[in-house]
Amino acid sequence: MGRLVINSVSKRFNDFLALEDVNFEVAEGEFVCLLGPSGCGKTTVLRLAAGLEKPDSGLLCLDGKKISGVNKECGFVFQEYALFPWRTVKENIEFGPEVKGKTSLECEKISKHYIDLVGLSGFENHYPDELSGGMKQRVGIARAYANNPKLLLMDEPFGALDAQTRNLMQSELLRIWEKEHVSVLFVTHSVDEAVYLGDKVLIMSARPGKIKEIFDVKLTRPRIRTGPEANIIRDRVLKSLVSEIKIASKPG
């Protein structure tokens, strides 16, 4: 499973209205990308889905169950690697299963599966400071999947990487997603990234954040980044996004 429904959700921080009447759905096994101007509430949407924030109004449900409190059925991948520096690759990946009470044998089986899946075989006993940025993010992805989530929340996970590594990690993420069949809600500032990755691209308005427009990306996979069909969708998404960025940049 892994169907996320966000229904009429609003969120205020003191006198600041961050989100207003947000409505959308992530279907089971779907990859949805969220784009919008800086400060429009994209990360707040993720935090609400993770149960790290409570909505002031509206409802969030995962597989028909209201999200109330920390959502243990979600995995979260941050832009900052957020790895434990005192734990090896293997130990970082095993942390979640350990907390859930898995035996050492079960933890080892889980970590081996995901180490192999993300292409880190041979680096099991390395510490985070011995890894490149791309490798650290692979560990972060493996650690999230090791908790067996129904929904993967990703907050600009490749934003700190160079362009070449970023493209590689996008392709690697799709490879893993196609094997694991976990629903993904992915926040990004990159139109190219959203069109390459997403089944749907959601554009958020300037604050207070709302869902302004939804683009269905009906392109076969693997996708050609510079193909004519991708270019058409990218231009439409960019036009919608730029109009909101202009609104957001106006004083007052």
C-alpha positions in Angstrom: 0.0 0.0 0.0 1.1 3.6 0.5 -1.7 5.9 -0.5 -1.4 9.4 0.9 -4.4 11.7 0.9 -4.2 15.3 1.9 -7.6 16.9 2.3 -8.2 20.6 2.8 -5.1 21.0 5.0 -4.0 24.4 6.4 -1.2 25.2 8.7 -0.3 28.5 10.6 2.8 29.4 12.5 1.8 32.1 14.9 0.5 34.9 12.6 2.0 33.4 9.5 -0.3 31.3 7.3 2.1 28.8 5.7 -0.4 26.5 3.9 -4.1 27.1 3.0 -6.5 24.4 1.8 -4.0 22.0 0.4 -5.5 19.1 -1.5 -3.7 16.3 -3.3 -3.1 12.5 -3.3 -0.1 10.2 -3.8 -1.4 7.0 -5.2 0.0 3.6 -4.2 3.4 3.2 -5.8 3.3 6.6 -7.3 6.3 9.0 -7.6 5.0 12.6 -7.0 7.3 15.7 -7.2 6.5 18.9 -5.4 7.7 22.2 -6.8 7.1 25.8 -5.7 8.8 29.1 -4.8 11.1 29.3 -1.7 9.0 29.6 1.4 5.8 28.3 0.0 5.5 25.4 2.5 6.9 22.4 0.6 8.9 21.1 3.6 5.9 21.8 5.8 3.8 19.4 3.7 6.4 16.7 4.2 6.6 17.3 7.9 2.8 17.1 8.2 2.8 13.8 6.2 5.5 12.5 8.6 3.5 13.5 11.6 6.2 15.9 12.8 3.7 18.8 12.6 -0.1 18.9 13.1 -2.4 20.6 10.7 -4.6 23.4 12.0 -7.4 22.2 9.8 -8.0 19.4 7.3 -6.9 15.8 7.3 -4.0 13.7 6.3 -4.4 9.9 5.8 -2.1 7.1 4.9 -4.0 4.0 3.6 -7.2 5.4 5.1 -5.7 5.9 8.5 -5.5 9.4 10.0 -1.9 10.6 10.5 -1.7 11.6 14.2 1.6 11.8 15.8 4.9 10.6 14.3 4.1 8.5 11.3 6.2 5.3 11.7 5.1 4.1 8.3 7.0 6.9 6.5 10.7 7.1 5.7 12.3 10.5 5.5 15.4 11.4 3.4 16.8 14.9 4.1 19.1 17.1 2.0 21.6 17.0 4.9 22.8 13.5 5.2 21.8 13.2 8.9 23.9 10.0 9.4 25.3 9.0 12.7 29.1 9.7 12.3 30.0 7.1 15.0 28.2 4.3 13.1 29.4 2.5 10.0 27.4 2.3 6.8 26.0 -1.1 8.0 25.2 0.2 11.5 23.5 3.3 10.2 21.2 1.2 8.0 20.5 -1.2 10.9 19.5 1.6 13.3 15.8 1.6 12.4 15.3 -2.2 12.5 17.2 -2.3 15.8 14.8 0.3 17.3 11.9 -1.8 16.1 13.3 -4.8 18.0 14.6 -6.9 15.1 17.2 -9.5 16.1 20.8 -9.0 15.1 20.4 -11.6 12.4 17.3 -9.9 11.0 19.1 -6.5 11.0 22.1 -8.0 9.2 19.9 -9.5 6.5 18.1 -6.2 6.0 21.3 -4.1 5.8 22.9 -6.5 3.4 19.8 -6.3 1.1 19.8 -2.5 1.0 23.6 -2.2 0.8 23.5 -4.4 -2.3 20.5 -2.5 -3.6 22.1 1.0 -3.4 25.5 -0.2 -4.7 27.5 0.1 -1.5 28.9 -3.4 -1.3 32.4 -3.3 0.0 31.8 -0.1 2.0 29.8 -1.8 4.8 32.3 -0.9 7.5 33.2 2.6 6.3 32.2 5.6 8.4 30.3 8.6 6.9 33.4 10.9 6.9 35.1 8.3 4.6 32.3 8.6 1.9 31.5 10.9 -0.9 28.3 13.0 -0.9 26.6 10.7 -3.3 27.6 7.6 -1.2 26.3 9.3 2.0 23.0 9.9 0.3 22.8 6.3 -0.8 23.2 5.4 2.9 20.4 7.8 3.7 18.1 6.2 1.1 19.0 2.7 2.3 18.4 3.6 5.9 14.9 5.0 5.0 14.0 1.8 3.1 15.3 -0.4 5.8 12.4 0.6 8.0 10.0 -0.9 5.4 8.0 2.3 4.9 4.7 2.6 3.0 5.7 6.2 1.9 9.1 7.7 1.3 9.3 11.5 1.9 12.3 13.2 0.3 13.3 16.8 1.0 15.7 18.0 -1.8 17.9 14.9 -1.2 20.2 15.7 -4.1 20.3 19.5 -3.7 23.9 19.5 -2.3 25.4 17.3 -5.0 27.2 18.4 -8.1 25.3 18.1 -11.4 26.9 14.9 -12.6 26.4 13.1 -9.3 22.9 14.4 -9.0 21.9 13.0 -12.4 23.5 9.6 -11.4 21.6 9.6 -8.1 18.3 10.4 -9.8 18.7 7.4 -12.1 19.7 5.2 -9.1 16.7 6.4 -7.1 14.4 5.4 -9.9 16.1 2.0 -10.2 15.5 1.4 -6.4 11.9 2.7 -6.5 11.0 0.4 -9.4 12.3 -2.6 -7.4 10.7 -1.6 -4.0 7.4 -0.2 -5.2 7.2 2.4 -2.4 5.2 5.6 -2.9 7.4 8.7 -3.0 6.7 12.4 -2.3 9.7 14.3 -3.4 10.4 18.0 -2.9 12.7 19.7 -5.3 13.5 23.2 -6.7 14.6 21.7 -10.1 12.1 21.5 -12.9 14.4 19.1 -14.8 14.6 16.8 -11.8 10.8 16.8 -11.3 10.0 16.0 -14.9 12.6 13.3 -15.1 11.5 11.6 -11.8 7.8 12.2 -11.3 4.6 10.5 -12.4 3.1 13.8 -11.4 4.5 17.2 -10.8 2.6 19.5 -8.4 3.1 23.2 -8.5 2.6 25.1 -5.2 1.6 28.7 -5.2 3.4 31.6 -3.5 2.5 31.7 0.2 0.2 30.8 1.6 1.0 27.6 -0.2 -1.8 25.9 -2.2 -1.7 23.3 -5.0 -1.9 25.6 -8.0 -1.5 23.0 -10.8 -1.0 19.3 -11.3 0.9 17.9 -14.4 0.6 14.3 -15.3 4.0 13.2 -16.7 3.0 10.4 -19.1 6.4 9.6 -20.4 7.7 6.0 -20.7 10.7 5.0 -18.6 13.6 5.2 -18.8 13.1 8.7 -19.9 15.2 10.8 -22.3 15.9 14.0 -20.4 16.2 16.1 -23.6 13.5 14.4 -25.6 10.8 16.5 -27.3 8.0 15.3 -25.1 10.0 16.0 -22.0 10.9 19.5 -23.3 7.2 20.3 -23.8 6.2 19.2 -20.3 9.2 21.0 -18.8 8.3 24.3 -20.5 4.8 24.1 -19.2 5.9 23.3 -15.7 8.5 26.1 -15.8 6.0 28.7 -17.0 3.6 27.8 -14.1 6.4 27.9 -11.6 8.0 31.1 -12.8 4.7 33.0 -12.5 4.5 32.0 -8.8 8.2 32.9 -8.2 7.4 36.4 -9.5 4.5 36.7 -7.1 6.6 35.5 -4.2 9.4 38.0 -5.0 7.1 41.0 -4.9 7.6 43.2 -1.8 4.9 43.0 0.9 
